[in-house]
Amino acid sequence: MTADLLAPLDLAFWNIESADNPMHLGALGIFSAHSPAAGAHAADLLAARAAGVPGLRMRIRNVWQPLPAALRRPLAFGGAAREPDPDFDALNHVRLHAPTADFHTVAGRLMGRPLERGRPPWEAHVLPGEDGVSFAVLFKFHHALADGLRALTLAAGVMDPMDMPAPRLRPAEPPRGLLPDVRELPGMVRGALSDVGRALDIGASVARSSLDVRSTPALTCEPSGTRRTAGVLLDLDDVHRVRKTVGGTVNDVLIAVVAGALRRWLDERGDGSEDVAPRALIPVSKRRPRTAYPQGNRLSGYLIRLPVDDPDPLARLASVRTAMDRNKDAGPNRGAGAVALLADHVPALAHRLGGPVVGQAARLWFDILVTSVPLPSLGLKLGGNPLTAVFPLAPLAPGHSVAVAVSTYRGSVHYGLVADGHAVPDLDRLAAAVTEEVRTLITACRS
C-alpha cells in the first residue's frame, strides 16, 4: 500500500486539533457476553484481526512535495499523506480495561484523550462489564483517518466475518512526468481562478446564513480537554409512528427530538429556552457508501435553526421539516453547511498554518452538530458475542459544548451524546430529555 495524500477536509481536521480539543470520532458498542472472559477474548481477537486490515496500518505524515509535483497540484503543497506504518503493532492500539459498571463514564474519560499522532490514529478499548454478561468496545478514529462511513468499514473488518458488498475501486491514474505538460498550464490557471471564485461564493453563502440567528451560552464553552458521553436507546417503531402521522422523514423526527430535548434541558438547568434558536449543522456525505475511493472525507451539510423556543412539539417538528426541505431544494453546496467545501479550495499549507484559527471560528458558523451515521442492518458479532447496541460519538468542535450523533441498528435508534466534561456535568439529564421528547411527540400525535 502506497502513500495517499490527505483530502483538503481531512487535512483541516488534522490541523484543527489541539490537546484540549481532540478531533476523533468514536463508537461505543455494547455486546452480550457468553462468559465473563468474553471481553478478554474480544481484545485478543481485535489485536489479531487489526493486523489484517490495511486501513488500520496507515499513519499520517506531513509531506513537502518537490517543485514539479507542487506545480501540478498547488493546493496540496505542504500537506500530509496516509502511508503504511512500518512499525505497526496492533497491541499498541487495542487495550483491555478493568471491569466497570458504567461504560459511558469510562468512554467519556477515554474520548478526552487525544490519539497519538506518530502512529496510526485509532484505538479500540475493551471494557468488560462487572455483571459478567456484557462488555463494550470503544472505537476511536481520527477524522483525518476516517469519516463515519470509512470508520464503519474499518470497524467491520475486525468483527466476525460477514457478507459485505465489495467496494468499487477507482481506476488507476495514468503516470505523469516530472514536469507539467505546457499544454495543461492554461487549464491549471483557469482551475485555480475557478477555485478562488468558488471559495468566495461559498464564503459569502456562509456569511449570509449566519447573520440572523440566536443561540444560547449553554452550547458554547472554552475547551477543557475533558469529555462526557451518554447514550439513548429508542424504539424505531415509535419514530415511524410519529413520521406516519405528521409526514416528513425519519431524519426530520430525529432532529426535532433534539430540539425538544434541548428545550427541556435548558429550562431545567435554568438557562431558559425563550428566543433560543441554535444553528444545527447537519452533515451530508457526498461519498457513495459502496465506493472505497476516494478515502478522504467527502462532506457538505445543511444548516437549520432548531426551534428550541417553540413550546409546541408538533410545531417544532413542522419547522424542522420545512427547514430541511428548503435545504434539500437548495442543495448541500449552499448555506453555512457548505463551509466544509471551502477546504477543497484552500491550499494545504494554509490549512497547516491556519488550522487552529479556523477551528476557533467554528462557533461562529454553527452552535451544535447533529449528525447521522449509517450502520448495516445485519447483526454484528465479535467472538460470537452479538452487538446489541452501538452509540456513535461525534467530534466536538472547538468552542462547542455538545455534539449529537444518531444511528439506527436492528429496529432501534441510538443517540450518542458527547459533551465538554466541565461545561456539561448534567449530560445524563439531556439524554433523559431525548426519551421524554419522543413520548411527548407520540402523545401529541394521538391527541
C-alpha positions in Angstrom: 0.0 0.0 0.0 1.4 3.4 -1.0 1.1 6.9 0.4 -2.2 8.7 -0.2 -2.4 12.5 0.1 -5.0 13.7 2.5 -8.0 15.3 1.0 -8.3 19.0 2.0 -11.1 18.4 4.6 -9.1 15.6 6.2 -6.1 18.0 6.4 -8.3 20.6 8.0 -9.4 18.2 10.7 -5.8 17.1 11.3 -4.7 20.7 11.8 -7.7 22.0 13.8 -6.9 19.5 16.6 -5.3 20.6 19.8 -4.5 18.9 23.2 -7.7 20.5 24.6 -9.8 19.7 21.6 -9.1 16.3 20.0 -10.9 15.7 16.7 -11.5 12.0 16.8 -14.9 10.4 16.4 -15.9 7.2 18.2 -18.5 4.5 18.6 -19.4 2.7 21.8 -20.6 -0.8 21.0 -22.3 -2.9 23.7 -22.1 -6.7 23.4 -23.9 -9.6 25.1 -21.2 -11.8 26.7 -21.3 -15.5 26.5 -19.0 -15.8 29.5 -17.1 -13.5 32.0 -14.0 -14.0 29.9 -15.6 -12.8 26.7 -14.1 -9.2 27.0 -10.6 -10.5 27.2 -11.2 -12.8 24.3 -12.6 -9.9 22.3 -9.4 -7.9 22.9 -7.2 -10.7 21.6 -9.4 -11.0 18.5 -9.3 -7.3 17.8 -5.5 -7.2 18.1 -5.1 -10.3 15.8 -7.5 -9.1 13.2 -6.4 -5.4 13.1 -3.1 -6.5 11.5 -5.0 -7.8 8.5 -6.9 -4.6 7.8 -4.7 -2.4 5.6 -6.5 0.9 6.5 -5.7 0.4 10.2 -2.0 0.3 9.4 -2.0 3.8 8.0 -0.3 6.7 9.8 -0.4 10.3 8.8 2.8 12.2 7.9 3.5 15.7 6.8 4.8 15.9 3.3 6.6 18.6 1.3 6.2 17.9 -2.4 9.0 18.6 -4.9 8.5 21.6 -7.1 7.3 19.7 -10.2 4.6 17.9 -8.2 3.7 21.2 -6.5 3.2 22.8 -9.9 0.8 20.1 -10.8 -1.1 20.2 -7.5 -0.5 23.6 -5.9 -3.4 23.2 -3.4 -1.7 20.1 -2.0 1.7 21.8 -1.4 2.6 21.5 2.3 0.0 18.8 3.0 0.0 15.4 4.6 -0.4 11.9 3.5 -1.5 8.5 4.8 1.2 5.9 4.5 1.8 2.4 5.9 3.4 2.4 9.3 6.4 0.0 9.0 6.5 -0.4 12.8 2.7 -1.1 13.2 1.9 -3.2 16.2 -1.8 -3.8 16.9 -1.1 -4.3 20.5 -0.4 -0.6 20.8 -3.9 0.2 19.7 -6.1 -2.4 21.5 -6.4 -2.1 25.2 -8.2 -4.2 27.8 -9.5 -2.3 30.8 -10.7 -3.4 34.2 -14.4 -4.4 34.6 -16.8 -1.5 35.0 -20.4 -1.0 35.8 -20.7 2.2 33.7 -19.5 2.0 30.2 -20.2 5.6 29.4 -18.3 7.0 32.3 -15.1 5.2 31.1 -15.9 6.1 27.5 -16.1 9.8 28.3 -12.7 9.8 30.0 -11.1 7.9 27.1 -12.7 10.2 24.5 -11.0 13.2 26.1 -7.5 11.7 25.4 -6.0 12.7 22.0 -4.8 9.9 19.8 -1.1 9.5 19.3 -0.2 11.3 16.1 3.0 9.5 15.4 1.3 6.2 14.6 -2.0 5.1 13.0 -4.6 7.4 14.7 -7.1 4.9 16.0 -7.7 2.9 19.2 -10.0 0.1 20.4 -10.8 -0.1 24.2 -12.4 -3.2 25.5 -14.5 -2.6 28.7 -15.6 -5.8 30.4 -18.9 -5.4 32.4 -18.9 -6.0 36.1 -22.1 -8.1 35.6 -20.1 -10.7 33.6 -22.9 -10.8 30.9 -21.8 -7.9 28.8 -18.8 -5.9 27.5 -18.3 -2.8 25.5 -15.8 -1.8 22.8 -15.0 1.9 22.3 -13.5 2.5 18.9 -11.7 5.9 18.3 -10.8 7.0 14.8 -9.2 10.4 14.0 -11.4 12.2 11.5 -8.4 12.6 9.2 -8.1 8.8 9.0 -11.8 8.0 8.6 -15.1 9.7 8.4 -18.3 7.9 9.6 -18.6 5.7 6.5 -14.9 4.8 6.4 -14.8 4.2 10.1 -17.7 1.7 9.7 -15.8 -0.2 7.1 -12.6 -0.3 9.2 -14.5 -1.5 12.3 -16.4 -4.1 10.3 -13.0 -5.5 9.3 -12.3 -6.6 12.8 -15.8 -8.0 13.6 -16.7 -11.6 12.9 -16.8 -12.4 9.2 -20.0 -11.4 7.4 -21.0 -10.9 3.8 -20.3 -7.3 2.7 -20.6 -5.8 -0.7 -17.3 -5.4 -2.4 -16.2 -1.8 -2.8 -15.7 -0.3 -6.3 -12.1 0.7 -6.9 -11.3 3.9 -8.7 -9.3 3.4 -11.9 -5.5 4.0 -11.6 -4.3 7.4 -12.7 -2.0 7.4 -15.7 1.7 8.0 -15.0 2.7 11.7 -15.0 6.1 13.2 -16.0 8.2 15.2 -13.6 7.2 18.5 -15.3 3.7 19.5 -16.2 2.7 19.5 -19.8 2.9 23.1 -21.0 -0.4 22.5 -22.8 -2.0 22.0 -19.4 -0.9 25.3 -18.0 -3.9 27.4 -19.2 -6.3 24.9 -17.8 -4.4 24.9 -14.5 -4.6 28.7 -14.3 -8.3 28.6 -15.1 -8.8 25.9 -12.4 -7.0 28.0 -9.8 -9.2 31.0 -10.7 -12.3 28.9 -10.5 -11.2 27.6 -7.1 -10.9 31.2 -5.9 -14.3 32.2 -7.3 -15.9 29.1 -5.8 -14.4 29.8 -2.4 -15.6 33.4 -2.4 -19.1 32.2 -3.4 -19.2 29.6 -0.6 -17.8 32.1 1.9 -20.5 34.6 1.1 -23.2 32.0 1.4 -21.8 31.1 4.9 -21.8 34.7 6.0 -25.3 35.3 4.8 -26.7 32.3 6.6 -25.1 33.2 9.9 -26.5 36.8 10.3 -29.9 36.4 11.9 -29.6 33.6 14.4 -29.8 33.4 18.2 -28.2 30.7 20.3 -27.5 30.1 24.0 -24.3 30.3 26.0 -25.0 26.7 27.2 -23.9 25.4 23.9 -20.5 27.2 23.9 -17.5 26.9 26.2 -13.8 27.2 26.4 -12.3 23.8 25.7 -11.4 21.9 28.9 -9.8 18.8 27.3 -12.4 16.6 29.1 -15.3 14.6 27.7 -18.6 13.1 28.9 -20.7 10.7 26.8 -24.2 9.4 27.2 -26.4 7.1 25.1 -30.1 6.9 24.5 -31.9 3.9 23.0 -35.3 4.4 21.3 -37.7 2.1 19.5 -37.6 2.8 15.8 -41.3 1.9 15.5 -42.1 4.9 17.8 -40.2 7.2 15.4 -42.1 5.7 12.4 -45.4 6.2 14.2 -44.7 9.9 14.5 -43.5 10.2 11.0 -46.5 8.5 9.5 -48.8 10.8 11.5 -47.3 14.1 10.6 -45.3 13.4 7.4 -41.7 14.1 6.6 -38.7 11.8 7.1 -37.3 9.8 9.9 -34.4 12.2 10.0 -36.8 15.1 10.4 -38.3 13.5 13.5 -34.8 12.7 15.0 -33.7 16.3 14.6 -36.9 17.6 16.1 -36.4 15.3 19.1 -33.0 17.0 19.6 -34.7 20.5 19.5 -37.3 19.4 22.1 -34.7 17.8 24.3 -32.6 20.9 24.3 -35.6 22.9 25.3 -36.3 20.7 28.3 -32.7 20.6 29.3 -32.2 24.4 29.1 -35.3 25.1 31.1 -34.5 22.6 33.8 -30.9 23.8 34.3 -32.2 27.5 34.5 -30.7 28.7 31.2 -34.1 29.2 29.7 -35.3 28.4 26.1 -37.1 31.7 25.3 -36.0 33.1 22.0 -33.4 30.4 21.6 -32.9 29.0 18.1 -29.4 27.5 17.8 -27.8 26.7 14.5 -27.5 23.0 13.9 -25.1 21.7 11.3 -26.4 18.6 9.6 -23.5 16.9 7.8 -24.3 15.4 4.4 -21.9 12.8 2.9 -21.0 13.2 -0.7 -19.5 9.8 -1.0 -21.4 6.8 -2.1 -21.5 4.1 0.6 -20.2 1.3 -1.6 -17.3 3.2 -3.1 -14.0 2.6 -1.4 -12.3 5.6 -3.0 -11.6 8.4 -2.5 -10.9 7.6 1.1 -11.0 11.2 2.3 -13.9 12.9 3.9 -16.5 14.0 1.3 -18.8 16.2 3.3 -21.0 19.1 3.0 -24.0 19.9 5.1 -27.2 21.7 5.8 -27.7 24.4 8.4 -31.0 24.8 10.2 -32.3 26.7 13.2 -33.5 24.3 15.9 -36.9 25.7 17.1 -36.0 25.3 20.7 -38.1 28.3 21.7 -41.4 26.9 20.3 -43.4 25.2 23.1 -45.5 23.0 20.7 -43.8 19.7 19.9 -45.6 19.3 16.6 -44.9 22.8 15.6 -41.2 22.2 16.3 -41.3 19.1 14.0 -43.1 21.1 11.3 -40.5 23.8 11.5 -37.6 21.3 11.2 -39.3 19.6 8.2 -39.8 22.9 6.4 -36.1 23.9 7.0 -34.8 20.5 5.8 -37.0 20.6 2.7 -35.7 24.1 1.9 -32.1 23.0 2.3 -32.6 19.9 0.1 -34.1 22.1 -2.6 -31.1 24.4 -2.5 -28.6 21.5 -2.3 -25.7 20.9 0.1 -23.4 23.4 -1.6 -25.2 26.4 -0.1 -25.5 27.9 3.4 -23.2 27.5 6.3 -23.1 23.8 5.9 -21.1 24.4 2.7 -18.2 25.6 4.8 -16.8 22.1 4.6 -16.5 22.7 0.8 -14.2 25.6 1.5 -11.5 23.1 2.4 -11.3 21.9 -1.2 -10.3 25.4 -2.3 -7.7 26.3 0.3 -4.0 25.4 -0.2 -2.8 22.7 2.1 -0.1 25.0 3.5 -2.8 27.4 4.7 -4.6 24.5 6.4 -1.4 23.7 8.3 -0.6 27.3 9.3 -4.2 28.5 9.9 -5.9 25.3 11.3 -6.1 26.4 14.9 -7.5 29.8 14.0 -10.1 28.2 11.7 -11.0 25.8 14.4 -11.8 28.5 16.9 -14.2 30.1 14.3 -16.4 27.0 14.3 -18.7 28.6 16.9 -19.3 31.5 14.6 -20.7 29.2 11.9 -22.9 26.8 13.9 -23.8 26.0 17.5 -24.3 22.2 17.6 -23.5 19.3 15.4 -26.4 16.8 14.7 -25.1 14.0 12.5 -26.4 10.7 11.3 -24.1 7.7 11.0 -25.3 4.7 8.8 -25.0 1.2 10.2 -25.6 -2.2 8.5 -29.0 -3.8 9.1 -27.3 -7.2 9.6 -26.4 -8.1 13.2 -22.7 -7.8 14.0 -20.8 -10.1 16.3 -17.4 -10.2 17.9 -16.1 -13.6 19.0 -19.6 -14.9 18.6 -21.0 -12.3 21.1 -23.8 -10.2 19.4 -23.7 -6.5 19.2 -26.8 -5.3 21.0 -26.4 -1.5 20.9 -24.0 1.0 19.3 -23.8 4.7 20.2 -22.0 6.9 17.6 -19.8 9.7 19.1 -19.1 12.8 17.0 -16.1 15.0 17.3 -16.7 18.1 19.4 -15.7 21.3 17.5 -13.6 23.9 19.3 -15.8 26.2 21.4 -18.8 23.8 21.4 -20.1 22.1 24.5 -22.4 19.4 23.0 -22.5 17.2 19.8 -25.1 14.7 18.8 -24.8 11.6 16.6 -27.6 9.2 15.8 -27.8 5.7 14.2 -30.4 3.1 13.6 -29.5 -0.5 14.2 -31.8 -3.6 14.2 -35.0 -1.8 14.9 -33.6 0.8 17.4 -32.5 4.3 17.3 -29.2 5.0 19.1 -28.4 8.6 20.1 -24.8 9.2 21.1 -24.1 12.4 23.1 -20.7 13.9 23.5 -20.0 17.0 25.7 -17.2 19.0 27.3 -16.9 17.5 30.7 -16.6 20.7 32.6 -19.3 22.7 30.7 -21.9 19.9 30.8 -21.8 18.0 34.0 -25.5 17.2 33.6 -25.3 15.4 30.2 -27.3 12.5 31.6 -30.2 14.9 32.1 -30.0 15.9 28.4 -30.1 12.2 27.5 -33.2 11.7 29.6 -34.8 14.6 27.9 -34.4 12.9 24.5 -36.5 9.9 25.7 -39.1 12.3 27.2 -39.4 14.2 24.0 -40.3 11.1 22.0 -43.0 10.3 24.5 -44.3 13.8 24.1 -44.4 13.6 20.4 -46.3 10.3 20.5 -48.8 11.7 22.9 -49.3 14.8 20.7 -49.9 12.7 17.7 -52.6 10.8 19.4 -54.5 13.9 20.6 
